[in-house]
């Protein structure tokens, strides 16, 4: 009998297992794939960042090195080597998780985990053989998979999801991206930087529509420089694969139909919870109409010793949100009183410029009727950004009109994925914009832009604009 069984070994699952083991609990983890790490490590966050970095190096070599005084000849992409490097990065990370399981004496069971009853999980291997294991507490961490439109037939060769986009054998001539969210913009950037024409069809009126509107507008401006074309407020009505060409039909706001033809179509309209084969009903666990596992504020399901975390429950589908929840559940089982402030879980888009945000968007504050003030600072006015030729974007700070408490921070620019952590710390300690404005930031650094935006929000006193 295990103290804790975790079903799924993505960032939420493996972190939950490690924390449970650290707290002295006998722990098992179940993973249906041959490697640990889930979507994030195998076909998501890690491989996409590896390709984003490689393609950014190529783009800079092709477009900015000359200005830096570096002359190159016969520059070309070796896509198979790029993919091989990505695979090596993935392997190193996956091997690292395997090591952590051994180090923490966590039993790894390879196979599909399904409930037999509320304390028993059957692990079915690929060859059909199975074993039953029992646990006092069980954590469901089965993650998500790409969402699809019912009329789109994926062939995984020309009409693809993010998984296939990480392993293409050639650079597309014209990549059509259905969905202007995070995944579409990141993978569109990978191939756009290497010379593909990229067309984006998005149902909403803005890119990255879940983020502050200013970020979507600024990202669109930057991606236009890469040659992206955008069809916002367009509803996809059909995708026809003609062999070496795919035709996408979409309706604009006036009801007119347009056609966009490309050699590859990436379907990236979001992700949905994955519970296939879990047999949750055998344990009495409730699944909502949206396919999510229903949980309370302690992340307990309808059966109190069974918990669920990550993409399979409500909230943003982010690896670091799943990690926080994994730690939260392990500590809850151990009798501790952990907390998660969901408002302060940052969101990041790893395009270049990067987009990062935490707290409320301006649209949300308007909806709440809350009085706020805004401070902005463009990277064009940053000495560090000029030195590195990364002058696109800005930092935007939203602060309470009366108390000056920081309510939201939205950044688009160089290394904002790392810079946002300062904003999270500030908001975790309920800092005012003036608190940040009065803290020394090293010069020249990108983070000065955050200080200046806070100064702009505090009596409009930014120094460098």
C-alpha positions as CSV (number, residue, x, y, z in Angstrom):
1,X,0.0,0.0,0.0
2,X,1.4,3.3,-1.1
3,X,0.9,6.6,0.8
4,X,0.6,8.4,-2.5
5,X,0.0,7.2,-6.1
6,X,0.4,9.8,-8.9
7,X,-1.1,9.2,-12.3
8,X,0.8,11.1,-14.9
9,X,4.5,12.2,-14.9
10,X,4.3,15.8,-16.3
11,X,5.5,18.8,-14.4
12,X,2.6,18.6,-12.0
13,X,2.8,14.8,-11.5
14,X,6.5,14.4,-11.0
15,X,6.8,17.4,-8.8
16,X,3.9,16.1,-6.6
17,X,5.7,12.8,-6.4
18,X,9.1,14.4,-5.4
19,X,7.5,16.6,-2.7
20,X,5.4,13.6,-1.3
21,X,8.6,11.6,-1.1
22,X,10.5,14.5,0.6
23,X,7.8,14.5,3.2
24,X,8.4,10.9,4.0
25,X,5.6,9.3,2.1
26,X,5.9,6.0,0.2
27,X,5.2,7.2,-3.4
28,X,4.5,5.7,-6.8
29,X,4.1,7.4,-10.2
30,X,2.4,5.9,-13.3
31,X,3.3,7.0,-16.8
32,X,1.8,5.5,-20.0
33,X,4.6,6.7,-22.3
34,X,8.2,5.2,-22.2
35,X,9.7,8.5,-21.0
36,X,8.7,10.6,-18.0
37,X,8.0,14.4,-18.2
38,X,4.7,14.5,-19.9
39,X,3.8,16.9,-22.7
40,X,5.9,19.7,-21.3
41,X,9.2,17.9,-21.4
42,X,8.6,15.6,-24.4
43,X,6.5,17.5,-26.9
44,X,5.8,20.9,-25.4
45,X,7.7,23.6,-23.4
46,X,11.2,22.2,-23.5
47,X,11.5,21.1,-27.2
48,X,9.7,24.2,-28.4
49,X,12.1,26.5,-26.5
50,X,15.1,24.5,-27.9
51,X,13.8,25.2,-31.5
52,X,12.9,28.8,-30.6
53,X,16.5,29.4,-29.5
54,X,18.0,27.7,-32.6
55,X,15.8,29.6,-35.0
56,X,16.5,32.9,-33.2
57,X,20.3,32.3,-33.6
58,X,19.8,31.7,-37.3
59,X,17.6,34.8,-37.7
60,X,20.2,37.0,-35.9
61,X,23.0,35.5,-38.0
62,X,21.0,36.3,-41.2
63,X,19.7,39.7,-40.2
64,X,21.7,41.4,-37.4
65,X,25.2,40.0,-37.4
66,X,26.3,42.3,-40.2
67,X,25.4,45.3,-38.2
68,X,27.4,43.9,-35.3
69,X,30.4,43.7,-37.6
70,X,30.2,39.9,-38.1
71,X,30.2,38.8,-41.7
72,X,29.1,35.3,-42.7
73,X,28.9,33.6,-46.1
74,X,26.7,30.7,-47.3
75,X,24.4,30.7,-44.3
76,X,21.9,27.9,-44.3
77,X,19.6,25.9,-41.9
78,X,20.4,22.3,-41.2
79,X,17.0,21.4,-40.0
80,X,17.8,17.8,-39.2
81,X,20.7,18.9,-36.9
82,X,18.4,21.5,-35.3
83,X,15.8,18.8,-34.6
84,X,18.6,16.4,-33.4
85,X,19.8,19.1,-30.9
86,X,16.2,19.6,-29.7
87,X,15.9,15.8,-29.2
88,X,19.1,15.8,-27.2
89,X,17.8,18.7,-24.9
90,X,14.6,16.7,-24.4
91,X,16.6,13.5,-23.5
92,X,18.8,15.3,-21.0
93,X,15.7,16.7,-19.2
94,X,13.8,13.4,-19.3
95,X,16.9,11.5,-18.0
96,X,17.0,14.1,-15.2
97,X,13.5,13.3,-14.1
98,X,14.3,9.5,-14.1
99,X,17.3,10.3,-11.9
100,X,15.1,12.4,-9.5
101,X,12.7,9.4,-9.2
102,X,15.6,7.1,-8.2
103,X,17.1,9.7,-5.9
104,X,13.8,10.1,-4.0
105,X,13.0,6.4,-4.0
106,X,9.8,6.8,-6.0
107,X,8.5,3.6,-7.8
108,X,7.9,4.2,-11.5
109,X,5.1,2.1,-13.1
110,X,5.0,2.2,-16.9
111,X,1.6,1.8,-18.4
112,X,-1.9,3.3,-18.5
113,X,-3.3,4.0,-15.0
114,X,-7.0,3.4,-14.6
115,X,-9.2,3.2,-11.4
116,X,-10.5,-0.1,-10.2
117,X,-12.0,1.5,-7.1
118,X,-11.2,4.5,-4.9
119,X,-8.0,3.0,-3.6
120,X,-6.9,0.7,-6.4
121,X,-5.3,1.7,-9.7
122,X,-4.7,-0.9,-12.5
123,X,-1.5,-0.3,-14.5
124,X,-1.8,-1.8,-18.0
125,X,1.3,-2.2,-20.1
126,X,1.6,-2.0,-23.8
127,X,1.7,-5.8,-24.1
128,X,-1.7,-6.0,-22.3
129,X,-0.4,-7.3,-19.0
130,X,-1.5,-5.5,-15.9
131,X,-0.8,-5.1,-12.2
132,X,-3.0,-3.5,-9.5
133,X,-1.4,-1.1,-7.0
134,X,-3.1,0.5,-4.0
135,X,-2.8,3.9,-2.4
136,X,-4.1,5.8,0.6
137,X,-4.1,9.0,-1.5
138,X,-4.2,9.3,-5.3
139,X,-3.3,12.3,-7.4
140,X,-4.7,12.6,-10.9
141,X,-2.2,14.5,-13.1
142,X,-3.1,13.3,-16.6
143,X,-2.7,16.6,-18.3
144,X,-4.2,17.8,-21.7
145,X,-4.0,17.2,-25.4
146,X,-4.5,19.6,-28.4
147,X,-8.1,20.7,-29.1
148,X,-9.4,20.1,-32.6
149,X,-12.3,21.4,-34.7
150,X,-14.7,18.6,-35.6
151,X,-14.5,19.2,-39.4
152,X,-10.7,19.3,-39.5
153,X,-9.1,15.9,-40.4
154,X,-5.6,15.7,-39.0
155,X,-3.3,13.7,-41.2
156,X,-0.2,14.6,-39.0
157,X,1.8,15.2,-42.2
158,X,0.3,18.3,-43.8
159,X,-2.5,19.1,-41.3
160,X,-0.6,19.0,-38.0
161,X,-0.7,19.9,-34.3
162,X,2.2,21.3,-32.2
163,X,3.5,17.7,-31.7
164,X,4.2,17.2,-35.4
165,X,5.4,20.8,-35.8
166,X,8.4,19.9,-33.6
167,X,9.6,17.2,-36.1
168,X,9.1,18.5,-39.6
169,X,11.5,17.3,-42.2
170,X,11.5,20.6,-44.2
171,X,10.9,24.2,-43.6
172,X,7.4,25.0,-44.8
173,X,7.1,27.4,-47.7
174,X,3.8,28.7,-46.4
175,X,2.6,27.7,-42.9
176,X,-1.0,28.5,-42.1
177,X,-1.6,28.7,-38.4
178,X,-5.1,28.3,-37.1
179,X,-5.2,30.1,-33.7
180,X,-3.3,33.2,-32.7
181,X,-2.6,32.0,-29.1
182,X,0.7,31.1,-27.4
183,X,1.5,27.8,-29.1
184,X,0.6,29.1,-32.6
185,X,2.7,32.2,-32.2
186,X,5.7,30.3,-30.8
187,X,5.8,27.6,-33.4
188,X,4.9,30.1,-36.2
189,X,8.0,32.1,-35.1
190,X,10.3,29.1,-35.3
191,X,9.5,28.6,-39.0
192,X,8.9,32.3,-39.8
193,X,12.5,33.1,-38.7
194,X,13.8,30.4,-41.0
195,X,12.1,31.8,-44.1
196,X,8.6,30.4,-44.1
197,X,5.7,32.6,-44.9
198,X,3.3,32.5,-42.0
199,X,-0.4,33.3,-42.1
200,X,-2.4,33.4,-38.8
201,X,-6.2,33.0,-38.7
202,X,-7.6,33.9,-35.3
203,X,-11.3,34.0,-34.3
204,X,-10.9,36.8,-31.7
205,X,-9.9,40.4,-32.5
206,X,-6.4,40.1,-31.0
207,X,-3.4,37.8,-30.9
208,X,-2.8,36.0,-27.5
209,X,-6.4,37.0,-26.6
210,X,-6.2,35.9,-23.0
211,X,-3.5,38.5,-22.3
212,X,-3.7,42.3,-22.0
213,X,-4.8,43.8,-25.4
214,X,-1.6,46.0,-25.6
215,X,0.5,42.9,-25.6
216,X,-1.4,41.4,-28.6
217,X,-1.1,44.6,-30.6
218,X,2.7,44.9,-29.9
219,X,3.3,41.3,-30.7
220,X,1.5,41.7,-34.0
221,X,3.7,44.6,-34.9
222,X,6.8,42.6,-34.2
223,X,5.7,39.5,-36.1
224,X,4.7,41.6,-39.1
225,X,8.4,42.5,-39.4
226,X,9.1,38.7,-39.8
227,X,6.6,38.7,-42.7
228,X,3.6,37.3,-40.8
229,X,0.1,38.1,-42.2
230,X,-2.9,38.1,-40.0
231,X,-6.6,37.4,-40.4
232,X,-8.2,38.5,-37.1
233,X,-11.9,38.1,-36.4
234,X,-12.0,35.2,-38.9
235,X,-13.8,31.9,-38.3
236,X,-12.3,28.8,-39.9
237,X,-15.0,26.9,-41.8
238,X,-13.1,24.3,-43.7
239,X,-9.7,22.7,-44.2
240,X,-9.1,20.7,-47.4
241,X,-5.9,18.6,-47.9
242,X,-5.1,18.4,-51.6
243,X,-1.9,16.4,-51.2
244,X,1.0,18.9,-51.4
245,X,-1.3,21.9,-50.7
246,X,-3.9,22.6,-48.0
247,X,-6.7,25.1,-48.5
248,X,-8.2,26.8,-45.4
249,X,-11.5,28.5,-45.7
250,X,-12.6,31.2,-43.2
251,X,-15.4,33.7,-42.8
252,X,-14.7,37.3,-41.9
253,X,-16.9,39.6,-39.7
254,X,-19.1,40.5,-42.7
255,X,-19.7,36.8,-43.5
256,X,-17.5,36.8,-46.6
257,X,-15.4,33.7,-47.3
258,X,-11.7,33.9,-47.8
259,X,-9.2,31.1,-48.8
260,X,-5.6,30.8,-47.6
261,X,-3.5,28.1,-49.3
262,X,-0.3,26.7,-47.7
263,X,1.8,23.6,-47.8
264,X,1.4,23.0,-44.0
265,X,-1.5,23.9,-41.6
266,X,-0.9,24.0,-37.9
267,X,-4.0,23.6,-35.8
268,X,-3.4,25.4,-32.5
269,X,-6.7,26.4,-31.0
270,X,-5.8,25.4,-27.4
271,X,-5.8,22.3,-25.4
272,X,-8.4,20.2,-23.6
273,X,-8.2,18.0,-20.4
274,X,-7.1,14.4,-21.0
275,X,-8.8,11.6,-19.0
276,X,-9.1,8.8,-21.6
277,X,-8.7,5.4,-20.0
278,X,-8.7,6.8,-16.5
279,X,-12.0,5.1,-15.6
280,X,-12.7,7.9,-13.1
281,X,-16.3,6.8,-12.5
282,X,-15.1,3.5,-10.9
283,X,-13.6,5.6,-8.1
284,X,-16.6,7.9,-7.9
285,X,-14.6,10.9,-9.3
286,X,-16.8,13.5,-11.0
287,X,-15.8,14.9,-14.4
288,X,-17.4,18.2,-15.5
289,X,-19.2,18.9,-18.8
290,X,-16.0,20.4,-20.1
291,X,-14.1,17.2,-19.4
292,X,-12.3,18.6,-16.4
293,X,-11.9,16.7,-13.1
294,X,-14.0,18.6,-10.5
295,X,-12.0,19.8,-7.5
296,X,-12.6,22.0,-4.4
297,X,-10.3,24.7,-3.0
298,X,-8.0,22.0,-1.5
299,X,-7.8,20.3,-5.0
300,X,-9.8,17.3,-3.7
301,X,-12.1,15.6,-6.1
302,X,-15.6,14.4,-5.1
303,X,-13.6,11.6,-3.3
304,X,-11.7,13.3,-0.5
305,X,-8.5,11.2,-0.7
306,X,-8.3,11.6,-4.5
307,X,-6.8,14.9,-5.8
308,X,-6.3,16.4,-9.2
309,X,-3.8,19.0,-10.5
310,X,-2.6,20.7,-13.6
311,X,-4.2,20.9,-17.1
312,X,-6.9,18.3,-16.1
313,X,-8.6,20.8,-13.7
314,X,-9.8,24.3,-14.1
315,X,-7.4,27.3,-14.6
316,X,-4.6,28.2,-16.9
317,X,-2.8,25.3,-18.6
318,X,0.7,26.2,-17.5
319,X,3.5,23.8,-16.4
320,X,4.4,26.0,-13.4
321,X,0.8,26.2,-12.3
322,X,0.7,22.4,-12.3
323,X,4.0,22.4,-10.3
324,X,2.6,24.7,-7.7
325,X,-0.5,22.5,-7.4
326,X,1.7,19.4,-7.1
327,X,3.5,20.8,-4.1
328,X,0.2,22.1,-2.7
329,X,-1.4,18.7,-2.8
330,X,1.6,16.8,-1.4
331,X,1.8,19.3,1.5
332,X,-1.9,19.1,2.1
333,X,-1.8,15.3,2.4
334,X,1.1,15.7,4.9
335,X,-1.2,17.9,7.1
336,X,0.4,21.3,6.2
337,X,-1.5,24.4,5.2
338,X,0.0,25.6,1.8
339,X,-1.5,28.3,-0.3
340,X,-1.5,29.3,-4.0
341,X,-2.4,32.8,-5.2
342,X,-3.7,32.0,-8.8
343,X,-3.7,35.7,-9.7
344,X,0.1,35.7,-9.3
345,X,1.0,32.8,-11.6
346,X,2.7,34.5,-14.5
347,X,2.0,33.8,-18.2
348,X,4.8,33.8,-20.8
349,X,4.9,33.7,-24.6
350,X,8.4,32.7,-25.8
351,X,8.3,34.6,-29.1
352,X,11.0,37.2,-29.7
353,X,10.3,39.7,-28.3
354,X,9.0,37.6,-25.4
355,X,5.7,38.5,-23.7
356,X,5.2,38.0,-20.0
357,X,2.4,39.1,-17.6
358,X,1.1,38.7,-14.1
359,X,-1.9,40.0,-12.2
360,X,-4.9,41.8,-13.7
361,X,-5.2,43.0,-17.3
362,X,-6.4,46.5,-18.1
363,X,-9.6,45.0,-19.5
364,X,-10.3,43.1,-16.3
365,X,-9.8,46.2,-14.1
366,X,-12.2,48.2,-16.3
367,X,-14.7,45.3,-16.0
368,X,-14.4,45.4,-12.2
369,X,-14.9,49.2,-12.2
370,X,-11.6,49.6,-10.3
371,X,-9.8,52.9,-10.4
372,X,-6.2,52.4,-11.6
373,X,-3.3,54.3,-13.1
374,X,-1.0,53.2,-15.9
375,X,2.7,53.6,-16.4
376,X,4.5,52.6,-19.6
377,X,8.1,52.5,-20.7
378,X,9.3,51.5,-24.2
379,X,12.4,49.4,-24.7
380,X,13.3,51.9,-27.5
381,X,14.4,54.2,-24.6
382,X,16.4,51.5,-22.9
383,X,20.2,51.8,-23.2
384,X,20.6,48.0,-22.7
385,X,18.0,47.2,-25.4
386,X,19.6,49.6,-27.9
387,X,23.0,47.9,-27.2
388,X,21.5,44.5,-28.1
389,X,19.3,45.7,-30.9
390,X,16.2,44.6,-29.1
391,X,14.1,47.7,-29.0
392,X,10.7,46.3,-29.8
393,X,8.1,46.4,-27.0
394,X,7.4,48.0,-23.7
395,X,6.6,47.4,-20.0
396,X,3.2,48.4,-18.7
397,X,2.4,48.7,-15.0
398,X,-1.2,49.0,-13.6
399,X,-1.4,50.3,-10.1
400,X,-4.4,51.1,-7.8
401,X,-5.3,54.8,-8.2
402,X,-5.5,55.4,-4.4
403,X,-3.1,53.0,-2.7
404,X,-0.5,52.7,-5.6
405,X,-0.5,48.9,-5.0
406,X,0.7,47.1,-8.2
407,X,-2.3,45.3,-9.7
408,X,-0.9,44.0,-13.0
409,X,2.4,44.0,-14.9
410,X,2.5,43.3,-18.7
411,X,5.8,43.2,-20.6
412,X,6.8,42.6,-24.2
413,X,10.5,42.8,-25.0
414,X,13.8,41.1,-24.5
415,X,14.1,38.5,-21.7
416,X,10.7,39.5,-20.2
417,X,10.2,35.8,-19.4
418,X,12.9,36.2,-16.7
419,X,12.1,39.8,-15.8
420,X,8.5,39.0,-14.8
421,X,9.7,37.2,-11.7
422,X,10.5,40.6,-10.1
423,X,6.9,41.7,-10.7
424,X,5.6,38.4,-9.1
425,X,7.8,39.0,-6.0
426,X,6.6,42.6,-5.8
427,X,3.0,41.6,-6.0
428,X,3.4,38.7,-3.7
429,X,4.6,41.2,-1.0
430,X,1.9,43.8,-2.1
431,X,4.4,46.4,-3.2
432,X,3.4,49.8,-4.5
433,X,4.7,51.2,-7.8
434,X,6.7,53.7,-5.8
435,X,8.4,50.8,-3.9
436,X,9.8,49.5,-7.1
437,X,10.6,53.0,-8.4
438,X,12.7,53.6,-5.3
439,X,14.7,50.4,-5.6
440,X,18.1,50.5,-7.4
441,X,18.3,48.6,-10.7
442,X,21.7,47.9,-12.2
443,X,22.5,50.0,-15.3
444,X,22.4,49.1,-18.1
445,X,19.8,46.3,-17.8
446,X,16.5,45.4,-19.3
447,X,14.9,45.4,-15.8
448,X,15.3,49.2,-15.6
449,X,12.3,49.3,-18.0
450,X,10.2,47.9,-15.1
451,X,11.5,50.5,-12.7
452,X,10.8,53.3,-15.2
453,X,7.3,52.0,-15.9
454,X,6.7,52.1,-12.1
455,X,8.0,55.6,-12.0
456,X,5.7,56.5,-14.9
457,X,2.8,55.1,-12.9
458,X,3.9,57.1,-9.8
459,X,3.2,60.8,-10.7
460,X,4.3,60.3,-14.3
461,X,8.0,60.7,-13.3
462,X,9.9,58.3,-15.6
463,X,13.3,59.7,-16.2
464,X,14.3,58.4,-19.6
465,X,11.2,59.4,-21.7
